[in-house]
Amino acid sequence: MTEKKRILVADDSETIRALLRTALESAGYDVSMAADGLAAHELGTNGDFDLVIMDQLMPGLLGLEVIGKWRDEGIETPVLMLTGVDDDRTAVESFDVGAVDYVRKPFRIPELMARIRNRL
């Protein structure tokens, strides 16, 4: 039997976390949650995730800061930025720091799930 892929969802919105947990678990993924950047950094550093879905604007550390710290620490887990920040500069910075994809909120679950399948 194939082991479930592990996904970390880091978003300060309880609504977004609940929505993504439901969708991801229904698709057969093992899902962990972080409500702020510090928790995301700690979980991503200590966990063995196949993918991280990361918001940009979170308390503690911004999503870009978390990714930058991971890359500095040698952690290369793929990160999909999922954020309400709707400016090209943040999108470019996300890719420059190591994100593999960038999705703006509001988003559509079917498209997001296709992007996740494509990365895993």
C-alpha positions as CSV (number, residue, x, y, z in Angstrom):
1,M,0.0,0.0,0.0
2,T,1.3,3.5,-0.9
3,E,1.9,5.8,2.0
4,K,-0.3,8.9,2.1
5,K,1.3,12.2,0.9
6,R,1.8,14.7,3.8
7,I,0.7,18.3,3.3
8,L,1.2,21.2,5.7
9,V,-1.4,24.0,5.5
10,A,-0.1,27.3,7.0
11,D,-2.8,30.0,7.0
12,D,-4.0,32.3,9.8
13,S,-7.6,31.9,8.6
14,E,-9.5,29.2,10.4
15,T,-12.0,29.1,7.6
16,I,-9.3,28.5,4.9
17,R,-7.6,25.8,7.1
18,A,-10.9,24.0,7.6
19,L,-11.8,24.2,3.9
20,L,-8.4,22.9,2.8
21,R,-8.4,20.2,5.5
22,T,-11.7,18.9,4.2
23,A,-10.7,19.0,0.6
24,L,-7.3,17.5,1.1
25,E,-8.3,14.7,3.5
26,S,-11.2,13.8,1.1
27,A,-8.5,13.4,-1.6
28,G,-6.6,11.0,0.6
29,Y,-3.8,13.3,1.9
30,D,-2.5,13.4,5.5
31,V,-2.9,17.0,6.6
32,S,-1.2,19.1,9.3
33,M,-2.1,22.7,10.2
34,A,-0.3,25.8,11.3
35,A,-2.1,29.1,12.2
36,D,1.0,31.3,12.1
37,G,4.4,31.6,10.5
38,L,6.3,30.5,13.6
39,A,4.3,27.3,13.9
40,A,4.6,26.7,10.1
41,H,8.4,27.1,10.4
42,E,8.7,24.7,13.3
43,L,6.4,22.0,11.8
44,G,8.1,22.3,8.4
45,T,11.5,22.0,10.0
46,N,10.6,19.0,12.1
47,G,8.1,17.3,9.9
48,D,8.5,15.3,6.7
49,F,6.1,17.0,4.3
50,D,5.7,16.3,0.6
51,L,4.1,19.8,0.1
52,V,3.4,23.0,2.0
53,I,0.5,25.3,1.2
54,M,1.6,28.7,2.6
55,D,-0.2,32.0,3.2
56,Q,1.9,35.1,2.9
57,L,0.4,37.4,5.6
58,M,0.5,35.5,8.9
59,P,1.4,36.5,12.5
60,G,4.9,35.7,13.7
61,L,6.6,35.2,10.3
62,L,5.4,36.0,6.8
63,G,5.2,33.1,4.4
64,L,8.2,34.4,2.4
65,E,10.2,34.6,5.6
66,V,9.3,31.0,6.5
67,I,10.4,29.8,3.0
68,G,13.6,31.8,3.2
69,K,14.5,30.3,6.6
70,W,13.8,26.8,5.4
71,R,16.0,27.3,2.3
72,D,18.8,28.7,4.5
73,E,18.5,25.6,6.6
74,G,18.6,23.3,3.6
75,I,14.9,22.3,3.7
76,E,13.7,22.0,0.1
77,T,10.1,21.0,0.6
78,P,8.0,22.3,-2.3
79,V,5.8,25.3,-1.2
80,L,2.7,26.5,-3.0
81,M,1.9,30.1,-2.0
82,L,-1.9,30.6,-1.5
83,T,-2.4,34.2,-0.6
84,G,-4.7,37.2,-0.8
85,V,-1.7,39.4,-1.6
86,D,-2.5,40.4,-5.2
87,D,0.6,42.1,-6.5
88,D,3.2,40.9,-9.0
89,R,6.1,41.8,-6.8
90,T,5.1,39.3,-4.1
91,A,4.5,36.6,-6.7
92,V,8.0,37.2,-8.1
93,E,9.5,37.2,-4.6
94,S,7.7,34.0,-3.9
95,F,9.3,32.3,-6.8
96,D,12.7,33.9,-6.2
97,V,12.7,32.5,-2.6
98,G,11.8,29.0,-3.8
99,A,8.0,28.6,-4.0
100,V,6.9,26.2,-6.8
101,D,3.5,27.8,-7.4
102,Y,1.5,30.9,-6.5
103,V,-2.3,31.0,-6.2
104,R,-4.2,34.1,-5.4
105,K,-7.3,34.1,-3.1
106,P,-10.1,33.7,-3.7
107,F,-9.3,30.4,-5.3
108,R,-11.3,27.5,-6.7
109,I,-10.8,24.1,-5.0
110,P,-10.8,22.0,-8.3
111,E,-7.9,24.2,-9.7
112,L,-6.0,24.1,-6.4
113,M,-6.4,20.3,-6.2
114,A,-5.1,20.0,-9.8
115,R,-2.0,22.1,-8.9
116,I,-1.4,20.0,-5.9
117,R,-1.7,16.7,-7.8
118,N,0.7,18.1,-10.4
119,R,3.3,18.8,-7.7
120,L,3.0,15.4,-6.0
